[in-house]
């Protein structure tokens, strides 16, 4: 059995900035990834409603890193367990743990992938079409590097690591793309 992945909102960069927001369903787990800056809450809630999911049914939130363009609307999901690079947070319980290798579900795994920030993680989702990486290692399909990266050597090292496993990339600020020989390394 594999997870089902839906892009709730496709991010962009330019004069305005919005992060890509994704939905992962795996068994009884409903995960929203990077509920960050978008034009407004309806940009997340309307596609969620179209998927027949109510905010209180979201079991988990994953944030790729702590920038507002990836965290702005976390409060829409007040009962979800939050996962980041060094812990999970459930109500008033802070469970410290490194993200590396955390298996949220049988089909969803977290990897530590610093480069954009020290705190970046990538979420690998096993789907019927193969492994998809939800990540900020790429801003868009054509991102050769990262204009705001904190460690570009680590960024490129972790890109190579993700490309060993993923067949598709959902970048932080653009449409999903298939991995190919043209994918920036």
MARLUMVEX-952217 format. One record per residue (C-alpha): residue number from 0; residue in one letter; x, y, z. Coordinates in nm, 3 decimals. Layout:
<atom resi="NUM" resn="A" east="X" north="Y" up="Z"/>
...
END
This chain:
<atom resi="0" resn="X" east="0.000" north="0.000" up="0.000"/>
<atom resi="1" resn="X" east="0.126" north="0.349" up="-0.083"/>
<atom resi="2" resn="X" east="0.033" north="0.703" up="0.007"/>
<atom resi="3" resn="X" east="-0.181" north="0.942" up="-0.194"/>
<atom resi="4" resn="X" east="-0.026" north="1.283" up="-0.264"/>
<atom resi="5" resn="X" east="-0.217" north="1.596" up="-0.367"/>
<atom resi="6" resn="X" east="-0.080" north="1.946" up="-0.422"/>
<atom resi="7" resn="X" east="-0.319" north="2.181" up="-0.242"/>
<atom resi="8" resn="X" east="-0.148" north="2.501" up="-0.357"/>
<atom resi="9" resn="X" east="0.136" north="2.549" up="-0.605"/>
<atom resi="10" resn="X" east="0.387" north="2.801" up="-0.477"/>
<atom resi="11" resn="X" east="0.572" north="3.075" up="-0.664"/>
<atom resi="12" resn="X" east="0.844" north="3.337" up="-0.627"/>
<atom resi="13" resn="X" east="0.870" north="3.682" up="-0.780"/>
<atom resi="14" resn="X" east="0.715" north="4.008" up="-0.668"/>
<atom resi="15" resn="X" east="0.498" north="3.791" up="-0.442"/>
<atom resi="16" resn="X" east="0.596" north="3.470" up="-0.262"/>
<atom resi="17" resn="X" east="0.393" north="3.162" up="-0.178"/>
<atom resi="18" resn="X" east="0.506" north="2.818" up="-0.068"/>
<atom resi="19" resn="X" east="0.383" north="2.493" up="-0.216"/>
<atom resi="20" resn="X" east="0.137" north="2.321" up="0.020"/>
<atom resi="21" resn="X" east="0.082" north="1.945" up="-0.011"/>
<atom resi="22" resn="X" east="-0.155" north="1.684" up="0.128"/>
<atom resi="23" resn="X" east="-0.052" north="1.325" up="0.197"/>
<atom resi="24" resn="X" east="-0.297" north="1.053" up="0.293"/>
<atom resi="25" resn="X" east="-0.165" north="0.721" up="0.415"/>
<atom resi="26" resn="X" east="-0.403" north="0.490" up="0.598"/>
<atom resi="27" resn="X" east="-0.562" north="0.683" up="0.882"/>
<atom resi="28" resn="X" east="-0.299" north="0.959" up="0.869"/>
<atom resi="29" resn="X" east="-0.371" north="1.289" up="0.697"/>
<atom resi="30" resn="X" east="-0.059" north="1.504" up="0.660"/>
<atom resi="31" resn="X" east="-0.034" north="1.865" up="0.544"/>
<atom resi="32" resn="X" east="0.315" north="1.968" up="0.434"/>
<atom resi="33" resn="X" east="0.434" north="2.331" up="0.457"/>
<atom resi="34" resn="X" east="0.111" north="2.523" up="0.530"/>
<atom resi="35" resn="X" east="0.287" north="2.852" up="0.464"/>
<atom resi="36" resn="X" east="0.230" north="3.181" up="0.287"/>
<atom resi="37" resn="X" east="-0.050" north="3.171" up="0.031"/>
<atom resi="38" resn="X" east="-0.298" north="3.445" up="-0.069"/>
<atom resi="39" resn="X" east="-0.524" north="3.350" up="0.223"/>
<atom resi="40" resn="X" east="-0.649" north="3.054" up="0.427"/>
<atom resi="41" resn="X" east="-0.903" north="2.959" up="0.161"/>
<atom resi="42" resn="X" east="-0.611" north="2.878" up="-0.071"/>
<atom resi="43" resn="X" east="-0.546" north="2.580" up="0.158"/>
<atom resi="44" resn="X" east="-0.889" north="2.511" up="0.305"/>
<atom resi="45" resn="X" east="-1.087" north="2.510" up="-0.022"/>
<atom resi="46" resn="X" east="-0.873" north="2.239" up="-0.190"/>
<atom resi="47" resn="X" east="-0.875" north="2.046" up="0.137"/>
<atom resi="48" resn="X" east="-1.256" north="2.063" up="0.143"/>
<atom resi="49" resn="X" east="-1.263" north="1.949" up="-0.222"/>
<atom resi="50" resn="X" east="-1.062" north="1.646" up="-0.104"/>
<atom resi="51" resn="X" east="-1.335" north="1.588" up="0.158"/>
<atom resi="52" resn="X" east="-1.105" north="1.666" up="0.450"/>
<atom resi="53" resn="X" east="-1.187" north="1.900" up="0.737"/>
<atom resi="54" resn="X" east="-0.904" north="2.080" up="0.922"/>
<atom resi="55" resn="X" east="-0.971" north="1.884" up="1.243"/>
<atom resi="56" resn="X" east="-0.912" north="1.560" up="1.049"/>
<atom resi="57" resn="X" east="-0.551" north="1.656" up="0.969"/>
<atom resi="58" resn="X" east="-0.340" north="1.434" up="1.195"/>
<atom resi="59" resn="X" east="0.008" north="1.569" up="1.115"/>
<atom resi="60" resn="X" east="0.183" north="1.882" up="0.989"/>
<atom resi="61" resn="X" east="0.535" north="1.867" up="0.847"/>
<atom resi="62" resn="X" east="0.735" north="2.182" up="0.793"/>
<atom resi="63" resn="X" east="1.042" north="2.170" up="0.573"/>
<atom resi="64" resn="X" east="1.200" north="2.458" up="0.768"/>
<atom resi="65" resn="X" east="1.097" north="2.745" up="0.994"/>
<atom resi="66" resn="X" east="1.056" north="3.031" up="0.745"/>
<atom resi="67" resn="X" east="0.710" north="3.196" up="0.741"/>
<atom resi="68" resn="X" east="0.652" north="3.112" up="0.375"/>
<atom resi="69" resn="X" east="0.633" north="2.747" up="0.492"/>
<atom resi="70" resn="X" east="0.471" north="2.790" up="0.835"/>
<atom resi="71" resn="X" east="0.228" north="3.087" up="0.814"/>
<atom resi="72" resn="X" east="-0.099" north="2.888" up="0.832"/>
<atom resi="73" resn="X" east="-0.005" north="2.607" up="1.075"/>
<atom resi="74" resn="X" east="-0.273" north="2.736" up="1.312"/>
<atom resi="75" resn="X" east="-0.545" north="2.618" up="1.073"/>
<atom resi="76" resn="X" east="-0.478" north="2.268" up="1.209"/>
<atom resi="77" resn="X" east="-0.473" north="2.306" up="1.589"/>
<atom resi="78" resn="X" east="-0.494" north="1.937" up="1.682"/>
<atom resi="79" resn="X" east="-0.239" north="1.805" up="1.432"/>
<atom resi="80" resn="X" east="0.099" north="1.679" up="1.555"/>
<atom resi="81" resn="X" east="0.371" north="1.907" up="1.419"/>
<atom resi="82" resn="X" east="0.698" north="1.761" up="1.286"/>
<atom resi="83" resn="X" east="1.017" north="1.952" up="1.213"/>
<atom resi="84" resn="X" east="1.391" north="1.882" up="1.201"/>
<atom resi="85" resn="X" east="1.444" north="1.817" up="1.571"/>
<atom resi="86" resn="X" east="1.114" north="1.723" up="1.734"/>
<atom resi="87" resn="X" east="0.745" north="1.651" up="1.713"/>
<atom resi="88" resn="X" east="0.495" north="1.858" up="1.907"/>
<atom resi="89" resn="X" east="0.162" north="1.718" up="2.024"/>
<atom resi="90" resn="X" east="-0.041" north="1.950" up="2.246"/>
<atom resi="91" resn="X" east="0.198" north="2.033" up="2.527"/>
<atom resi="92" resn="X" east="0.436" north="1.742" up="2.459"/>
<atom resi="93" resn="X" east="0.770" north="1.828" up="2.294"/>
<atom resi="94" resn="X" east="0.930" north="1.501" up="2.181"/>
<atom resi="95" resn="X" east="1.292" north="1.576" up="2.090"/>
<atom resi="96" resn="X" east="1.433" north="1.354" up="1.818"/>
<atom resi="97" resn="X" east="1.633" north="1.407" up="1.500"/>
<atom resi="98" resn="X" east="1.419" north="1.395" up="1.185"/>
<atom resi="99" resn="X" east="1.660" north="1.167" up="1.001"/>
<atom resi="100" resn="X" east="1.481" north="0.844" up="0.918"/>
<atom resi="101" resn="X" east="1.160" north="0.920" up="1.109"/>
<atom resi="102" resn="X" east="0.890" north="0.700" up="0.961"/>
<atom resi="103" resn="X" east="0.563" north="0.893" up="0.998"/>
<atom resi="104" resn="X" east="0.371" north="0.620" up="0.820"/>
<atom resi="105" resn="X" east="0.471" north="0.310" up="0.623"/>
<atom resi="106" resn="X" east="0.495" north="0.534" up="0.314"/>
<atom resi="107" resn="X" east="0.623" north="0.865" up="0.458"/>
<atom resi="108" resn="X" east="0.981" north="0.918" up="0.577"/>
<atom resi="109" resn="X" east="1.164" north="1.231" up="0.691"/>
<atom resi="110" resn="X" east="1.525" north="1.308" up="0.596"/>
<atom resi="111" resn="X" east="1.751" north="1.580" up="0.730"/>
<atom resi="112" resn="X" east="1.859" north="1.784" up="0.427"/>
<atom resi="113" resn="X" east="2.023" north="2.109" up="0.538"/>
<atom resi="114" resn="X" east="2.138" north="2.356" up="0.278"/>
<atom resi="115" resn="X" east="1.868" north="2.620" up="0.243"/>
<atom resi="116" resn="X" east="1.875" north="2.641" up="0.623"/>
<atom resi="117" resn="X" east="2.044" north="2.426" up="0.886"/>
<atom resi="118" resn="X" east="1.700" north="2.299" up="0.983"/>
<atom resi="119" resn="X" east="1.572" north="2.174" up="0.647"/>
<atom resi="120" resn="X" east="1.406" north="1.837" up="0.609"/>
<atom resi="121" resn="X" east="1.274" north="1.653" up="0.306"/>
<atom resi="122" resn="X" east="0.963" north="1.438" up="0.321"/>
<atom resi="123" resn="X" east="0.977" north="1.124" up="0.104"/>
<atom resi="124" resn="X" east="0.637" north="0.989" up="0.002"/>
<atom resi="125" resn="X" east="0.601" north="0.644" up="-0.152"/>
<atom resi="126" resn="X" east="0.322" north="0.666" up="-0.412"/>
<atom resi="127" resn="X" east="0.197" north="0.431" up="-0.682"/>
<atom resi="128" resn="X" east="0.408" north="0.632" up="-0.929"/>
<atom resi="129" resn="X" east="0.726" north="0.604" up="-0.718"/>
<atom resi="130" resn="X" east="0.896" north="0.810" up="-0.450"/>
<atom resi="131" resn="X" east="0.812" north="1.181" up="-0.441"/>
<atom resi="132" resn="X" east="1.028" north="1.427" up="-0.246"/>
<atom resi="133" resn="X" east="0.861" north="1.728" up="-0.082"/>
<atom resi="134" resn="X" east="1.164" north="1.953" up="-0.035"/>
<atom resi="135" resn="X" east="1.318" north="2.297" up="-0.036"/>
<atom resi="136" resn="X" east="1.642" north="2.168" up="-0.188"/>
<atom resi="137" resn="X" east="1.495" north="2.312" up="-0.509"/>
<atom resi="138" resn="X" east="1.291" north="2.631" up="-0.523"/>
<atom resi="139" resn="X" east="1.167" north="2.539" up="-0.873"/>
<atom resi="140" resn="X" east="1.255" north="2.286" up="-1.144"/>
<atom resi="141" resn="X" east="1.523" north="2.516" up="-1.284"/>
<atom resi="142" resn="X" east="1.689" north="2.613" up="-0.954"/>
<atom resi="143" resn="X" east="2.060" north="2.561" up="-1.015"/>
<atom resi="144" resn="X" east="2.139" north="2.683" up="-0.666"/>
<atom resi="145" resn="X" east="1.973" north="2.865" up="-0.375"/>
<atom resi="146" resn="X" east="2.003" north="3.245" up="-0.353"/>
<atom resi="147" resn="X" east="1.931" north="3.232" up="0.020"/>
<atom resi="148" resn="X" east="2.107" north="2.906" up="0.099"/>
<atom resi="149" resn="X" east="2.311" north="2.886" up="0.418"/>
<atom resi="150" resn="X" east="2.532" north="2.594" up="0.307"/>
<atom resi="151" resn="X" east="2.544" north="2.538" up="-0.069"/>
<atom resi="152" resn="X" east="2.785" north="2.244" up="-0.044"/>
<atom resi="153" resn="X" east="2.540" north="2.065" up="0.185"/>
<atom resi="154" resn="X" east="2.249" north="2.161" up="-0.042"/>
<atom resi="155" resn="X" east="2.411" north="1.995" up="-0.344"/>
<atom resi="156" resn="X" east="2.518" north="1.693" up="-0.137"/>
<atom resi="157" resn="X" east="2.160" north="1.642" up="-0.018"/>
<atom resi="158" resn="X" east="2.020" north="1.696" up="-0.367"/>
<atom resi="159" resn="X" east="2.229" north="1.401" up="-0.482"/>
<atom resi="160" resn="X" east="2.103" north="1.195" up="-0.189"/>
<atom resi="161" resn="X" east="1.737" north="1.274" up="-0.266"/>
<atom resi="162" resn="X" east="1.785" north="1.209" up="-0.638"/>
<atom resi="163" resn="X" east="1.903" north="0.856" up="-0.555"/>
<atom resi="164" resn="X" east="1.554" north="0.783" up="-0.423"/>
<atom resi="165" resn="X" east="1.299" north="1.020" up="-0.581"/>
<atom resi="166" resn="X" east="1.136" north="1.005" up="-0.923"/>
<atom resi="167" resn="X" east="0.947" north="1.331" up="-0.870"/>
<atom resi="168" resn="X" east="1.024" north="1.653" up="-0.681"/>
<atom resi="169" resn="X" east="0.772" north="1.890" up="-0.524"/>
<atom resi="170" resn="X" east="0.986" north="2.203" up="-0.475"/>
<atom resi="171" resn="X" east="0.929" north="2.474" up="-0.219"/>
<atom resi="172" resn="X" east="0.798" north="2.735" up="-0.463"/>
<atom resi="173" resn="X" east="0.691" north="2.585" up="-0.792"/>
<atom resi="174" resn="X" east="0.521" north="2.309" up="-0.981"/>
<atom resi="175" resn="X" east="0.622" north="1.948" up="-0.925"/>
<atom resi="176" resn="X" east="0.862" north="1.800" up="-1.178"/>
<atom resi="177" resn="X" east="0.989" north="1.459" up="-1.275"/>
<atom resi="178" resn="X" east="1.354" north="1.377" up="-1.207"/>
<atom resi="179" resn="X" east="1.558" north="1.358" up="-1.527"/>
<atom resi="180" resn="X" east="1.914" north="1.403" up="-1.647"/>
<atom resi="181" resn="X" east="1.827" north="1.776" up="-1.672"/>
<atom resi="182" resn="X" east="1.742" north="1.806" up="-1.302"/>
<atom resi="183" resn="X" east="1.987" north="2.051" up="-1.139"/>
<atom resi="184" resn="X" east="2.218" north="1.858" up="-0.910"/>
END
